[in-house]
Amino acid sequence: MTEYPEAVDRRHTNSVKWDVKHGELPMTIADMDFKTSPAIIEAMKDKLTLGAFGYEDIPAEYFNAVADWYERQHHFRPQTDWMIFTTGVVPAISSAVRRLTSLGDNVLVQAPVYNIFYNSIVNSGRHVVSNDLIYDVEQHSYSIDWDDLESKLADPLTNLMILCNPHNPVGIIWTRDQLIRLATLCRKYHVKIFSDEIHGDFTFNEQGYVPMFSLPEELIQNLEVAVSPSKTFNVAALHAATVIVPNANLRAQVSRGLNSEELAEPNLMAIPGTIAAYEKGSEWLTAVLDAIQDNRKVVSDFFNDQLADVITVVPGQATYLIWLDVRKLTDDSDALAKFIQEKTGLILSAGNIYGGDGHNFLRMNVACPTKTVLSGLDRLARGIAEWQQK
């Protein structure tokens, strides 16, 4: 019998996700309802026992732990001198937009995509340009419009591309060939790449995902990759991430940006927590992946058995986020999500916020106990039934 990680009740704990009304069930924000690895908790307790919390440097042990993890889990060891500590992936994205582009420049994304990308671009006075992913309604799969991508990269005002690898919310694991083709185009048109790889540990295929920094040397000289234990180990409030920049000149620009914006100093738990996660957390992660895989199957079976005529699960291979095609019900998923919340208390993410064709989709987070997933599915079925009758 599979031993799953311990679940926790996160109501009344200052959780952004669980700051909801009584009786409501949030399956939204991308964090988990599982208690983190015991090794991380123990490392934090040891730090507290010290009782002195002054300014800290980033020790070599931290960068070695990151490199060791990627070598063991993803079969490529990034060089430790490529790495810079930062307080989070999103702060690193925003810093890169400000440091590596100019006011009025274009920053390219691939919608539907993580909505905070848009905030990082627009709030910095840059323009969002999207190479919208192509959705095959019959196969329920996405692909890249390569001609459109090249056309938009060729625009002289496009100087940065933000890649989601693996992709949130649609769950694509980009292949090595796809990444090489993308990187080759970016090199051709002198466009820098920021690859957000925060979901890289949540893959459900045999090969896993391909870190961008593992591509051939000539294709990674314009590359910045961001990784973090925050999603993997449910420690978003740790505020710890690592940017990996192979090219020394680009790395100096990135470092200057992070340091001038005060985004490169750790809090008291960031270093011990990250080291413990990467050095001692693999067994815990295996249990989490098993639980999520089981939940993904529960969701897929439920829709196939009960709602196949109105909702389709897009069969992504990564993340604990399920992308639900609701186009047979509506082309305004925001209205549908609000209706379901009002009628049943279930809170899902409306796909509208992700751009592209997101208005045809809902996003469901299944990183929680199976009984929670079942409750969410029951509520969803009731909500859909009422929607169809209204």
C-alpha positions as CSV (number, residue, x, y, z in Angstrom):
1,M,0.0,0.0,0.0
2,T,1.3,3.4,-1.0
3,E,2.2,5.7,1.9
4,Y,1.2,9.2,1.1
5,P,2.6,12.4,2.6
6,E,0.7,13.9,5.5
7,A,-2.1,16.4,4.7
8,V,-2.6,19.5,6.8
9,D,-5.6,21.7,7.4
10,R,-4.5,25.1,6.2
11,R,-7.6,27.2,7.1
12,H,-6.8,30.1,9.5
13,T,-3.1,29.9,8.8
14,N,-2.6,33.0,6.7
15,S,-2.7,30.8,3.6
16,V,-3.5,32.8,0.5
17,K,-5.2,29.8,-1.1
18,W,-7.3,29.0,2.0
19,D,-8.5,32.5,2.8
20,V,-12.0,31.6,1.8
21,K,-15.5,31.5,3.2
22,H,-16.7,28.8,5.4
23,G,-17.6,25.7,3.4
24,E,-15.7,26.8,0.3
25,L,-13.1,24.5,-1.3
26,P,-10.2,26.2,-3.1
27,M,-8.5,24.1,-5.8
28,T,-6.7,27.1,-7.3
29,I,-3.3,28.6,-6.3
30,A,-0.4,26.3,-7.1
31,D,0.7,25.2,-3.8
32,M,0.1,21.8,-2.0
33,D,-2.0,20.7,1.0
34,F,0.7,18.3,2.1
35,K,3.1,18.9,4.9
36,T,6.6,19.4,3.6
37,S,9.5,17.0,4.0
38,P,10.4,16.2,7.6
39,A,14.1,16.8,6.7
40,I,13.2,20.4,5.8
41,I,11.3,20.9,9.1
42,E,14.2,19.5,11.1
43,A,16.7,21.8,9.4
44,M,14.6,24.8,10.2
45,K,14.3,23.7,13.8
46,D,18.1,23.4,14.0
47,K,18.4,26.9,12.6
48,L,15.9,28.3,15.2
49,T,17.8,26.6,18.0
50,L,20.9,28.7,17.1
51,G,19.0,31.7,18.3
52,A,21.0,34.3,16.4
53,F,19.8,35.5,13.0
54,G,22.2,38.0,11.5
55,Y,23.2,38.7,7.9
56,E,24.1,35.7,5.9
57,D,26.2,34.7,2.9
58,I,25.3,32.0,0.4
59,P,27.6,29.0,1.1
60,A,29.0,26.8,-1.6
61,E,27.0,23.9,0.0
62,Y,23.8,25.6,-1.2
63,F,24.9,25.7,-4.9
64,N,26.3,22.2,-4.7
65,A,22.9,21.0,-3.4
66,V,21.2,22.6,-6.4
67,A,23.7,21.1,-8.8
68,D,23.5,17.6,-7.2
69,W,19.7,17.6,-7.4
70,Y,19.7,18.4,-11.1
71,E,22.4,15.8,-11.8
72,R,20.5,13.1,-9.9
73,Q,16.9,14.0,-10.9
74,H,17.4,15.4,-14.4
75,H,20.6,14.0,-15.6
76,F,22.6,17.1,-16.2
77,R,24.8,19.0,-13.7
78,P,24.8,22.8,-14.1
79,Q,28.0,24.4,-13.1
80,T,27.9,26.1,-9.7
81,D,29.5,29.2,-10.9
82,W,26.5,29.7,-13.2
83,M,24.3,30.2,-10.2
84,I,23.0,33.2,-8.3
85,F,20.7,33.0,-5.3
86,T,17.5,35.0,-5.5
87,T,14.3,35.4,-3.3
88,G,12.0,33.9,-5.9
89,V,11.3,33.0,-9.5
90,V,8.8,35.8,-10.1
91,P,11.1,38.5,-8.6
92,A,13.8,37.1,-10.9
93,I,11.5,37.3,-13.9
94,S,10.6,40.9,-13.1
95,S,14.2,41.8,-12.6
96,A,15.2,40.2,-15.9
97,V,12.5,42.2,-17.7
98,R,13.8,45.4,-16.3
99,R,17.5,44.6,-16.6
100,L,17.6,42.9,-20.0
101,T,15.1,45.0,-22.0
102,S,14.3,48.6,-22.4
103,L,11.1,50.6,-21.9
104,G,8.7,49.9,-24.8
105,D,10.4,46.7,-25.8
106,N,8.4,43.5,-26.5
107,V,8.6,40.5,-24.2
108,L,7.3,37.3,-25.8
109,V,5.3,34.6,-24.1
110,Q,3.3,31.6,-25.2
111,A,-0.4,31.9,-24.1
112,P,-2.2,30.5,-22.4
113,V,0.5,30.8,-19.8
114,Y,1.1,31.6,-16.1
115,N,-0.7,35.0,-15.6
116,I,2.0,36.6,-13.5
117,F,4.2,36.7,-16.5
118,Y,2.0,39.4,-17.9
119,N,2.2,41.4,-14.6
120,S,6.0,41.3,-14.7
121,I,6.0,42.6,-18.3
122,V,3.3,45.3,-18.1
123,N,4.3,46.6,-14.7
124,S,7.8,47.2,-16.0
125,G,6.6,49.3,-19.0
126,R,7.2,46.6,-21.6
127,H,4.7,45.2,-24.1
128,V,3.4,41.6,-24.1
129,V,3.6,39.8,-27.4
130,S,2.2,36.3,-27.5
131,N,3.0,33.4,-29.7
132,D,-0.3,31.7,-28.9
133,L,-0.1,27.9,-28.6
134,I,-2.3,26.1,-31.2
135,Y,-5.0,23.9,-29.6
136,D,-6.2,20.8,-31.5
137,V,-9.8,20.4,-30.5
138,E,-10.0,16.9,-31.8
139,Q,-6.7,15.6,-30.1
140,H,-7.0,17.9,-27.1
141,S,-3.3,18.9,-27.4
142,Y,-1.2,22.0,-27.9
143,S,1.6,22.8,-30.3
144,I,3.8,25.7,-31.2
145,D,3.0,27.9,-34.2
146,W,6.6,28.0,-35.4
147,D,6.0,30.5,-38.2
148,D,4.3,32.9,-35.9
149,L,7.1,32.4,-33.3
150,E,9.8,33.3,-35.8
151,S,7.9,36.3,-37.1
152,K,7.6,37.7,-33.6
153,L,11.1,37.0,-32.6
154,A,12.3,38.7,-35.8
155,D,10.7,42.0,-34.7
156,P,13.6,44.3,-33.6
157,L,11.6,45.3,-30.5
158,T,11.4,41.8,-29.2
159,N,14.4,41.3,-26.9
160,L,13.3,38.7,-24.4
161,M,11.2,35.5,-24.4
162,I,9.8,34.1,-21.2
163,L,9.4,30.3,-21.5
164,C,7.4,28.1,-19.2
165,N,9.2,24.7,-19.1
166,P,7.3,22.5,-18.3
167,H,4.3,24.6,-19.2
168,N,1.7,26.0,-16.7
169,P,-1.2,25.7,-17.1
170,V,-1.4,23.2,-20.1
171,G,1.1,20.7,-18.7
172,I,3.3,20.3,-21.8
173,I,6.8,18.9,-21.3
174,W,8.8,20.4,-24.2
175,T,11.0,17.9,-25.9
176,R,14.7,18.5,-26.5
177,D,14.2,18.9,-30.2
178,Q,11.5,21.6,-29.6
179,L,13.8,23.4,-27.1
180,I,16.7,23.3,-29.5
181,R,14.5,24.7,-32.3
182,L,13.3,27.4,-30.1
183,A,16.7,28.3,-28.8
184,T,18.1,28.3,-32.3
185,L,15.5,30.9,-33.4
186,C,16.2,33.0,-30.3
187,R,19.9,33.0,-31.1
188,K,19.2,33.9,-34.7
189,Y,17.3,37.0,-33.8
190,H,19.4,37.9,-30.7
191,V,16.5,37.4,-28.3
192,K,17.3,36.4,-24.7
193,I,15.4,33.5,-23.0
194,F,14.2,33.4,-19.5
195,S,13.1,29.8,-18.7
196,D,10.9,29.4,-15.7
197,E,11.4,25.7,-14.7
198,I,9.7,25.8,-11.3
199,H,7.5,22.8,-12.2
200,G,10.3,20.7,-13.5
201,D,10.1,18.1,-10.7
202,F,6.4,17.3,-11.4
203,T,6.6,15.2,-14.5
204,F,4.7,12.0,-15.2
205,N,6.4,10.6,-18.3
206,E,9.4,8.3,-18.5
207,Q,11.9,10.9,-19.6
208,G,11.2,13.7,-17.3
209,Y,11.7,17.2,-18.5
210,V,14.7,18.8,-20.3
211,P,16.4,21.7,-18.4
212,M,17.2,24.4,-20.9
213,F,20.8,24.7,-19.5
214,S,21.4,21.2,-20.7
215,L,21.2,22.2,-24.4
216,P,24.4,22.5,-26.5
217,E,26.8,25.2,-25.3
218,E,26.2,27.5,-28.3
219,L,22.5,27.7,-27.6
220,I,22.7,28.7,-23.9
221,Q,24.7,31.9,-24.2
222,N,21.6,34.0,-24.1
223,L,19.8,32.0,-21.4
224,E,18.7,32.6,-17.9
225,V,16.9,29.7,-16.1
226,A,15.1,29.9,-12.7
227,V,14.6,26.9,-10.4
228,S,13.3,26.7,-6.9
229,P,12.3,24.1,-4.2
230,S,9.1,26.2,-3.6
231,K,6.7,24.1,-5.7
232,T,8.5,20.8,-5.4
233,F,8.6,20.8,-1.6
234,N,5.6,23.1,-0.8
235,V,7.9,25.9,0.6
236,A,6.8,29.0,-1.3
237,A,7.1,31.1,1.8
238,L,10.8,30.1,2.1
239,H,11.5,32.7,-0.6
240,A,14.4,30.9,-2.1
241,A,15.3,30.3,-5.8
242,T,18.3,30.0,-8.0
243,V,19.0,31.6,-11.4
244,I,21.3,29.7,-13.6
245,V,23.1,31.8,-16.3
246,P,25.8,30.0,-18.3
247,N,27.2,33.1,-20.0
248,A,29.5,35.2,-17.8
249,N,28.6,38.6,-19.3
250,L,24.9,37.9,-19.1
251,R,25.3,36.5,-15.6
252,A,26.9,39.8,-14.6
253,Q,24.0,41.8,-15.9
254,V,21.5,39.5,-14.1
255,S,23.5,39.6,-10.9
256,R,23.6,43.4,-11.0
257,G,19.9,43.6,-11.5
258,L,19.1,41.2,-8.6
259,N,21.5,42.9,-6.2
260,S,20.5,46.5,-7.1
261,E,16.9,45.5,-6.4
262,E,17.8,43.7,-3.1
263,L,16.6,40.3,-4.4
264,A,19.7,38.3,-3.6
265,E,19.8,38.1,0.2
266,P,18.4,35.0,2.0
267,N,16.1,35.0,5.0
268,L,17.1,32.9,8.0
269,M,15.4,29.7,6.6
270,A,16.2,29.9,2.9
271,I,19.6,28.3,2.9
272,P,19.1,25.4,5.4
273,G,15.6,24.7,4.0
274,T,16.8,24.5,0.4
275,I,19.9,22.3,1.2
276,A,17.7,19.9,3.2
277,A,15.2,19.8,0.4
278,Y,17.7,18.9,-2.3
279,E,19.9,16.7,-0.2
280,K,17.3,14.7,1.8
281,G,13.9,15.3,0.1
282,S,13.8,12.8,-2.8
283,E,12.0,10.0,-0.9
284,W,9.3,12.4,0.3
285,L,8.9,13.7,-3.3
286,T,8.4,10.2,-4.6
287,A,5.4,9.8,-2.2
288,V,4.0,13.2,-3.3
289,L,4.3,12.2,-7.0
290,D,2.5,9.0,-6.4
291,A,-0.3,10.8,-4.6
292,I,-0.6,13.3,-7.4
293,Q,-0.5,10.7,-10.1
294,D,-3.3,8.8,-8.3
295,N,-5.3,12.0,-8.1
296,R,-4.8,12.8,-11.8
297,K,-6.2,9.3,-12.6
298,V,-9.2,9.9,-10.3
299,V,-9.9,13.1,-12.2
300,S,-9.5,11.6,-15.6
301,D,-11.7,8.6,-14.8
302,F,-14.4,10.9,-13.3
303,F,-14.7,13.0,-16.4
304,N,-14.6,10.1,-18.7
305,D,-17.3,8.3,-16.8
306,Q,-19.6,11.2,-15.9
307,L,-18.9,14.4,-17.8
308,A,-17.3,13.3,-21.0
309,D,-20.0,14.9,-23.1
310,V,-19.3,18.4,-21.7
311,I,-15.8,18.6,-20.3
312,T,-12.5,17.2,-21.5
313,V,-9.3,16.8,-19.5
314,V,-6.3,18.0,-21.6
315,P,-3.8,15.2,-21.1
316,G,-0.7,17.1,-19.9
317,Q,2.3,15.2,-18.6
318,A,3.5,17.7,-16.0
319,T,2.4,19.7,-12.9
320,Y,-0.3,19.0,-10.4
321,L,-2.6,21.3,-12.3
322,I,-5.4,19.9,-14.5
323,W,-6.5,21.9,-17.6
324,L,-10.2,21.3,-18.3
325,D,-11.7,22.1,-21.7
326,V,-15.2,23.5,-21.1
327,R,-15.9,25.0,-24.5
328,K,-19.0,22.8,-24.9
329,L,-20.5,24.7,-21.9
330,T,-19.3,28.2,-22.5
331,D,-16.6,30.5,-24.0
332,D,-16.4,32.5,-20.8
333,S,-14.8,30.3,-18.2
334,D,-14.7,33.2,-15.8
335,A,-18.5,33.3,-15.7
336,L,-18.6,29.5,-15.3
337,A,-16.1,29.5,-12.4
338,K,-18.0,32.2,-10.6
339,F,-21.3,30.3,-11.0
340,I,-19.7,27.1,-9.7
341,Q,-18.3,28.9,-6.7
342,E,-21.6,30.6,-5.9
343,K,-23.6,27.3,-6.2
344,T,-21.2,24.8,-4.7
345,G,-18.3,26.5,-2.9
346,L,-15.8,25.0,-5.3
347,I,-13.2,27.5,-6.4
348,L,-11.3,26.8,-9.6
349,S,-9.0,29.1,-11.6
350,A,-10.8,30.6,-14.7
351,G,-8.7,30.2,-17.8
352,N,-9.3,33.7,-19.0
353,I,-6.4,35.1,-16.9
354,Y,-3.9,33.0,-18.8
355,G,-4.5,34.6,-22.2
356,G,-4.7,32.9,-25.5
357,D,-7.7,30.5,-25.7
358,G,-7.8,30.3,-21.9
359,H,-11.4,31.5,-21.9
360,N,-12.4,28.0,-22.9
361,F,-10.7,26.3,-19.9
362,L,-10.7,25.9,-16.1
363,R,-7.6,25.0,-14.1
364,M,-7.9,22.6,-11.1
365,N,-5.1,22.0,-8.5
366,V,-5.0,18.3,-7.4
367,A,-2.1,18.5,-5.0
368,C,-4.2,17.5,-2.0
369,P,-5.7,14.4,-0.4
370,T,-7.8,12.2,-2.7
371,K,-10.9,12.8,-0.5
372,T,-10.5,16.5,-1.2
373,V,-10.3,15.8,-5.0
374,L,-13.5,13.7,-4.8
375,S,-15.3,16.4,-2.9
376,G,-14.2,18.9,-5.6
377,L,-15.4,16.7,-8.4
378,D,-18.8,16.1,-6.7
379,R,-19.2,19.9,-6.4
380,L,-18.1,20.4,-9.9
381,A,-20.6,17.9,-11.3
382,R,-23.4,19.6,-9.3
383,G,-22.4,23.0,-10.5
384,I,-22.3,21.9,-14.1
385,A,-25.7,20.3,-13.8
386,E,-27.1,23.6,-12.5
387,W,-25.3,25.6,-15.2
388,Q,-26.9,23.5,-17.9
389,Q,-30.4,24.0,-16.4
390,K,-30.1,27.8,-15.9
